[in-house]
Amino acid sequence: MEHKTKPTVMILGSGHFANPGLDAYNYRMDDVLAPKRQGEIEQLVGLLKPFRPNKVALEIDERFDAETQTNYRGYLNGTYELKRGEGDQIGFRLAKEMGHPRVYCVDYFPEKDPFFPEDFDSNLLDIDKFANENNQEHLLPSVEDFFTDENAEFIEAEDGRVWIEPKEYESIIYMFIRGNEPEGRRAEHQLYLQMAQVGLGNQYPGANWVGHQWYTRNLKIFVNLTRITESNDDRILLIIGGGHVYLVQHFLEASGNYIVESPLKYLKPK
């Protein structure tokens, strides 16, 4: 019986280089445009090239696809200067070196999600509020639960967000090795399942948030990956926030239609 090949996806879990501050807990990256960081990024791209991706997928919503392709073509032509984001710094660089004519936007993060009607009770999605009012604070993970690295220092901003800053310098290669260890990704996923337990009786604010906001988004990222898959010979590199890795990988593997390759086999500095 002839062996049937499958398309291959490698998920590179990444921190957000440009410090967008969109999460409750945000890792603060130093300036990746500094010469030393640029050298480390070039080294990282060199380590990823042996994967031989024929498509580079980015954590960008499809509604920004036209702008993203314009920027990438400008980069190819020498008229666009790379911004700090990991999509530019890693994705654009690698795609150019591999000779790709374009990159792919596979995130799902619309300004307004039609999944719920406007009159949906937003309180059902407010996990913190419900937990604090019903003695379920123990189900809410702390920043220390999400960031267990001893090199991390936690700083709370006036707007309530928490920034995680490294106490000591860490090379980008090591950041990616540490950030893509399967044990860490699994442990973080378990925290979402813990949050899902917030609720009483027929009220499920935790499950509503985790199911709608988190599982649904990652499921749609998986679907978007299937939409850019055109051949069993496809080798797709997905660059995405580390928290997404566990679920997207699960959906790819559970579908039975993909081979998922770990980036750790490539992240070995010579």
Phi, psi and omega in degrees: 000131183289133180284127180267125178280164178229155173296151183246137176237134171244125181259118178258102177289130187226150165282170181264108187298329188268004179053057181292337178067034184271353183253166176294323178242121187234126175281128181267114180269141174285181189290108182285352176276353177294146185307318182295317179294323178298321177296320179293322179293319177298322177295317179300314180300320178297324179289332182277338185302323180297344174296335179059054178292142172257357175213138176245119182255138187239156178279067179226133179296146185299336180293347176258016185297314182301316179296319181295317180294323177298315178297317182294317177297323175298321177296318178298325183271356179082016181252358180237129179264129183301133174276181187284339185300151181295333176298316176289306190295321180257308186297308180298315181301310184294317180300319179295315182294334178272358178078026182281139178282344182203171171242174187233133179262117187235005180283162172231101182211065184287158177296325179222123183265121180285002183300320179249140176292163184298331183272010178298137183290103184295339179298333180293340179264355183271089184295314183301313182299312181295316182297318181291330181275348185231027175054042178239026181301333182294344179272353180269116180294147177266170178298328179293332177290322182282325183239097185265358181294130180293343180279001186265140174239135187255128181233119180270127180274166181296332181277005177095344178287153180246130176256135178255118182243138179288142177282329181229156180297138180226130181292153181296323178301314180294322176305316183285327175296310180296319185285350180246011174293128184299330180297318179294320180294321179293318180297321179293321178298323179298331177293324177294321177293329175293315178298328182297341183280353178294124181151164179215143176057234180266017177254127184229060182298323179294311180295325178298315182291309183297319182291312183280304187289322190258302181297317183296317180299314181291327176295322179288329173297318175301313180300319179296327175294321178295329182287338178261359177278122184241347185204153174295345179272357180299139174231102189255128172258120177257121176255117189207158177307139186304328181296339181277344192301313187300310184289315181298318178297318179300314181296319179298313182291318182294334179293335182077004187253000186225153164260128179253121183253137181280139176286346186296330180292341180261339187273059181236096181302139179283000000 
